[in-house]
Amino acid sequence: VANASSSERTFVSRCYGLYEHFLRQWLVRFRPDQILVLSYEELQRDPYRLKHRINGFLGLNTKRTKVKIKEVNRLNYDGKIKNPPCAVQERMVKGWRIANENLYALLEEKTAPKMEQRPFPKFVPSSCVHDET
């Protein structure tokens, strides 16, 4: 995205927050039982259980095996931002609030995909770093 034009960056940033929009489109084309909704929190909490759920959903072997799940973006380097500054995070939370609320409402509808996690975990901002300027 770094080399993308301004309009491309805007499009990409908007798409990342439109889960509800895409999920509604998928529900037009697929039955709810053909869609599996997962959260990042599930992945963090128990990646092996999540793998088991995905395999079961796909009709694959659900034997709980110890499989290494590749972690990305774990490298530490000078200049890496671990948590966005408070001002940036506040703008992001405010900007995505309505989209997130629409997603949560959709996931509570009777026509929503079946999920083990009800209600779906709501976004909780990570701790932010106050600007030092």
ChimeraX commands (.cxc) that place a marker at each C-alpha (Angstrom):
marker #1 position 0.00,0.00,0.00 radius 0.5
marker #1 position 3.00,2.28,0.53 radius 0.5
marker #1 position 3.42,2.81,-3.24 radius 0.5
marker #1 position -0.32,3.08,-3.91 radius 0.5
marker #1 position -1.99,6.27,-5.06 radius 0.5
marker #1 position -4.11,8.28,-2.64 radius 0.5
marker #1 position -7.36,6.91,-4.12 radius 0.5
marker #1 position -6.04,3.33,-3.91 radius 0.5
marker #1 position -5.07,3.81,-0.25 radius 0.5
marker #1 position -8.54,5.25,0.47 radius 0.5
marker #1 position -10.21,2.27,-1.24 radius 0.5
marker #1 position -8.07,-0.24,0.66 radius 0.5
marker #1 position -8.62,1.46,4.02 radius 0.5
marker #1 position -12.38,1.52,3.46 radius 0.5
marker #1 position -12.48,-2.14,2.42 radius 0.5
marker #1 position -10.74,-3.28,5.59 radius 0.5
marker #1 position -13.62,-1.94,7.68 radius 0.5
marker #1 position -16.51,-3.16,5.56 radius 0.5
marker #1 position -16.89,-6.67,6.92 radius 0.5
marker #1 position -20.64,-6.18,7.30 radius 0.5
marker #1 position -20.98,-5.09,3.67 radius 0.5
marker #1 position -19.10,-8.12,2.36 radius 0.5
marker #1 position -20.83,-10.53,4.73 radius 0.5
marker #1 position -24.25,-9.33,3.50 radius 0.5
marker #1 position -23.11,-9.95,-0.09 radius 0.5
marker #1 position -21.97,-13.46,0.81 radius 0.5
marker #1 position -25.29,-14.18,2.56 radius 0.5
marker #1 position -27.07,-13.39,-0.72 radius 0.5
marker #1 position -24.99,-16.02,-2.50 radius 0.5
marker #1 position -24.43,-18.63,0.22 radius 0.5
marker #1 position -26.50,-20.23,2.98 radius 0.5
marker #1 position -25.50,-19.14,6.50 radius 0.5
marker #1 position -24.22,-22.67,7.22 radius 0.5
marker #1 position -21.72,-22.23,4.36 radius 0.5
marker #1 position -20.04,-19.27,6.06 radius 0.5
marker #1 position -17.74,-19.46,9.08 radius 0.5
marker #1 position -17.16,-16.25,11.02 radius 0.5
marker #1 position -14.07,-16.15,13.22 radius 0.5
marker #1 position -12.48,-13.47,15.32 radius 0.5
marker #1 position -8.87,-12.50,15.79 radius 0.5
marker #1 position -9.43,-12.92,19.53 radius 0.5
marker #1 position -10.15,-16.63,18.94 radius 0.5
marker #1 position -6.89,-16.98,17.05 radius 0.5
marker #1 position -4.95,-15.30,19.84 radius 0.5
marker #1 position -6.67,-17.24,22.62 radius 0.5
marker #1 position -6.44,-20.79,21.21 radius 0.5
marker #1 position -5.04,-21.16,17.68 radius 0.5
marker #1 position -5.22,-24.97,17.79 radius 0.5
marker #1 position -8.91,-24.95,18.71 radius 0.5
marker #1 position -9.51,-22.47,15.91 radius 0.5
marker #1 position -7.73,-24.77,13.45 radius 0.5
marker #1 position -9.92,-27.63,14.72 radius 0.5
marker #1 position -13.06,-25.54,14.08 radius 0.5
marker #1 position -11.92,-24.59,10.58 radius 0.5
marker #1 position -11.14,-28.21,9.72 radius 0.5
marker #1 position -14.55,-29.31,11.02 radius 0.5
marker #1 position -16.29,-26.60,9.02 radius 0.5
marker #1 position -14.47,-27.72,5.87 radius 0.5
marker #1 position -15.23,-31.39,6.54 radius 0.5
marker #1 position -11.58,-32.24,7.12 radius 0.5
marker #1 position -9.97,-34.34,9.84 radius 0.5
marker #1 position -10.69,-32.64,13.15 radius 0.5
marker #1 position -8.05,-34.53,15.10 radius 0.5
marker #1 position -6.39,-32.05,17.40 radius 0.5
marker #1 position -2.82,-32.06,16.26 radius 0.5
marker #1 position -0.03,-29.76,17.26 radius 0.5
marker #1 position 0.56,-27.84,14.08 radius 0.5
marker #1 position 2.72,-24.76,14.09 radius 0.5
marker #1 position 0.71,-21.77,13.00 radius 0.5
marker #1 position 2.93,-19.27,11.26 radius 0.5
marker #1 position 3.15,-15.91,12.97 radius 0.5
marker #1 position 3.81,-12.86,10.87 radius 0.5
marker #1 position 4.87,-9.36,11.80 radius 0.5
marker #1 position 6.54,-10.59,14.98 radius 0.5
marker #1 position 9.92,-9.09,14.14 radius 0.5
marker #1 position 11.11,-6.17,16.20 radius 0.5
marker #1 position 13.01,-3.44,14.45 radius 0.5
marker #1 position 13.86,0.21,15.02 radius 0.5
marker #1 position 10.92,2.43,14.20 radius 0.5
marker #1 position 8.26,-0.29,14.45 radius 0.5
marker #1 position 5.05,1.13,15.91 radius 0.5
marker #1 position 3.63,-1.36,18.40 radius 0.5
marker #1 position 0.61,0.71,19.34 radius 0.5
marker #1 position -0.63,3.76,17.48 radius 0.5
marker #1 position -0.54,7.12,19.21 radius 0.5
marker #1 position -3.74,7.94,21.11 radius 0.5
marker #1 position -4.82,10.63,18.64 radius 0.5
marker #1 position -4.52,8.20,15.71 radius 0.5
marker #1 position -6.29,5.41,17.55 radius 0.5
marker #1 position -9.14,7.71,18.61 radius 0.5
marker #1 position -9.70,8.77,14.98 radius 0.5
marker #1 position -9.66,5.14,13.84 radius 0.5
marker #1 position -12.14,4.04,16.52 radius 0.5
marker #1 position -14.45,6.95,15.73 radius 0.5
marker #1 position -14.16,6.35,11.98 radius 0.5
marker #1 position -15.05,2.64,12.17 radius 0.5
marker #1 position -17.64,2.81,14.99 radius 0.5
marker #1 position -20.72,2.75,12.73 radius 0.5
marker #1 position -19.31,0.01,10.48 radius 0.5
marker #1 position -18.48,-2.11,13.53 radius 0.5
marker #1 position -21.93,-1.60,15.08 radius 0.5
marker #1 position -23.54,-2.63,11.77 radius 0.5
marker #1 position -21.44,-5.80,11.75 radius 0.5
marker #1 position -22.40,-6.68,15.33 radius 0.5
marker #1 position -26.09,-6.12,14.52 radius 0.5
marker #1 position -25.87,-8.34,11.41 radius 0.5
marker #1 position -24.20,-11.12,13.39 radius 0.5
marker #1 position -27.09,-11.11,15.87 radius 0.5
marker #1 position -29.75,-11.55,13.15 radius 0.5
marker #1 position -31.42,-14.95,12.73 radius 0.5
marker #1 position -30.07,-15.18,9.18 radius 0.5
marker #1 position -26.47,-14.71,10.33 radius 0.5
marker #1 position -23.91,-17.50,10.02 radius 0.5
marker #1 position -23.74,-19.95,12.92 radius 0.5
marker #1 position -21.07,-19.02,15.42 radius 0.5
marker #1 position -19.80,-20.45,18.68 radius 0.5
marker #1 position -19.08,-17.00,20.01 radius 0.5
marker #1 position -22.30,-15.18,20.75 radius 0.5
marker #1 position -22.32,-12.32,21.07 radius 0.5
marker #1 position -19.48,-11.72,18.66 radius 0.5
marker #1 position -16.59,-10.09,20.56 radius 0.5
marker #1 position -16.64,-6.35,20.14 radius 0.5
marker #1 position -13.55,-4.44,19.15 radius 0.5
marker #1 position -11.55,-3.15,22.09 radius 0.5
marker #1 position -8.78,-0.70,21.23 radius 0.5
marker #1 position -5.31,-1.61,22.42 radius 0.5
marker #1 position -3.53,0.68,24.79 radius 0.5
marker #1 position -2.27,3.76,23.05 radius 0.5
marker #1 position 0.83,5.87,23.49 radius 0.5
marker #1 position 0.24,9.54,24.22 radius 0.5
marker #1 position 1.85,11.81,21.67 radius 0.5
marker #1 position 5.07,13.28,22.99 radius 0.5
marker #1 position 4.88,16.43,20.87 radius 0.5
marker link #1:1,2 radius 0.2
marker link #1:2,3 radius 0.2
marker link #1:3,4 radius 0.2
marker link #1:4,5 radius 0.2
marker link #1:5,6 radius 0.2
marker link #1:6,7 radius 0.2
marker link #1:7,8 radius 0.2
marker link #1:8,9 radius 0.2
marker link #1:9,10 radius 0.2
marker link #1:10,11 radius 0.2
marker link #1:11,12 radius 0.2
marker link #1:12,13 radius 0.2
marker link #1:13,14 radius 0.2
marker link #1:14,15 radius 0.2
marker link #1:15,16 radius 0.2
marker link #1:16,17 radius 0.2
marker link #1:17,18 radius 0.2
marker link #1:18,19 radius 0.2
marker link #1:19,20 radius 0.2
marker link #1:20,21 radius 0.2
marker link #1:21,22 radius 0.2
marker link #1:22,23 radius 0.2
marker link #1:23,24 radius 0.2
marker link #1:24,25 radius 0.2
marker link #1:25,26 radius 0.2
marker link #1:26,27 radius 0.2
marker link #1:27,28 radius 0.2
marker link #1:28,29 radius 0.2
marker link #1:29,30 radius 0.2
marker link #1:30,31 radius 0.2
marker link #1:31,32 radius 0.2
marker link #1:32,33 radius 0.2
marker link #1:33,34 radius 0.2
marker link #1:34,35 radius 0.2
marker link #1:35,36 radius 0.2
marker link #1:36,37 radius 0.2
marker link #1:37,38 radius 0.2
marker link #1:38,39 radius 0.2
marker link #1:39,40 radius 0.2
marker link #1:40,41 radius 0.2
marker link #1:41,42 radius 0.2
marker link #1:42,43 radius 0.2
marker link #1:43,44 radius 0.2
marker link #1:44,45 radius 0.2
marker link #1:45,46 radius 0.2
marker link #1:46,47 radius 0.2
marker link #1:47,48 radius 0.2
marker link #1:48,49 radius 0.2
marker link #1:49,50 radius 0.2
marker link #1:50,51 radius 0.2
marker link #1:51,52 radius 0.2
marker link #1:52,53 radius 0.2
marker link #1:53,54 radius 0.2
marker link #1:54,55 radius 0.2
marker link #1:55,56 radius 0.2
marker link #1:56,57 radius 0.2
marker link #1:57,58 radius 0.2
marker link #1:58,59 radius 0.2
marker link #1:59,60 radius 0.2
marker link #1:60,61 radius 0.2
marker link #1:61,62 radius 0.2
marker link #1:62,63 radius 0.2
marker link #1:63,64 radius 0.2
marker link #1:64,65 radius 0.2
marker link #1:65,66 radius 0.2
marker link #1:66,67 radius 0.2
marker link #1:67,68 radius 0.2
marker link #1:68,69 radius 0.2
marker link #1:69,70 radius 0.2
marker link #1:70,71 radius 0.2
marker link #1:71,72 radius 0.2
marker link #1:72,73 radius 0.2
marker link #1:73,74 radius 0.2
marker link #1:74,75 radius 0.2
marker link #1:75,76 radius 0.2
marker link #1:76,77 radius 0.2
marker link #1:77,78 radius 0.2
marker link #1:78,79 radius 0.2
marker link #1:79,80 radius 0.2
marker link #1:80,81 radius 0.2
marker link #1:81,82 radius 0.2
marker link #1:82,83 radius 0.2
marker link #1:83,84 radius 0.2
marker link #1:84,85 radius 0.2
marker link #1:85,86 radius 0.2
marker link #1:86,87 radius 0.2
marker link #1:87,88 radius 0.2
marker link #1:88,89 radius 0.2
marker link #1:89,90 radius 0.2
marker link #1:90,91 radius 0.2
marker link #1:91,92 radius 0.2
marker link #1:92,93 radius 0.2
marker link #1:93,94 radius 0.2
marker link #1:94,95 radius 0.2
marker link #1:95,96 radius 0.2
marker link #1:96,97 radius 0.2
marker link #1:97,98 radius 0.2
marker link #1:98,99 radius 0.2
marker link #1:99,100 radius 0.2
marker link #1:100,101 radius 0.2
marker link #1:101,102 radius 0.2
marker link #1:102,103 radius 0.2
marker link #1:103,104 radius 0.2
marker link #1:104,105 radius 0.2
marker link #1:105,106 radius 0.2
marker link #1:106,107 radius 0.2
marker link #1:107,108 radius 0.2
marker link #1:108,109 radius 0.2
marker link #1:109,110 radius 0.2
marker link #1:110,111 radius 0.2
marker link #1:111,112 radius 0.2
marker link #1:112,113 radius 0.2
marker link #1:113,114 radius 0.2
marker link #1:114,115 radius 0.2
marker link #1:115,116 radius 0.2
marker link #1:116,117 radius 0.2
marker link #1:117,118 radius 0.2
marker link #1:118,119 radius 0.2
marker link #1:119,120 radius 0.2
marker link #1:120,121 radius 0.2
marker link #1:121,122 radius 0.2
marker link #1:122,123 radius 0.2
marker link #1:123,124 radius 0.2
marker link #1:124,125 radius 0.2
marker link #1:125,126 radius 0.2
marker link #1:126,127 radius 0.2
marker link #1:127,128 radius 0.2
marker link #1:128,129 radius 0.2
marker link #1:129,130 radius 0.2
marker link #1:130,131 radius 0.2
marker link #1:131,132 radius 0.2
marker link #1:132,133 radius 0.2
view
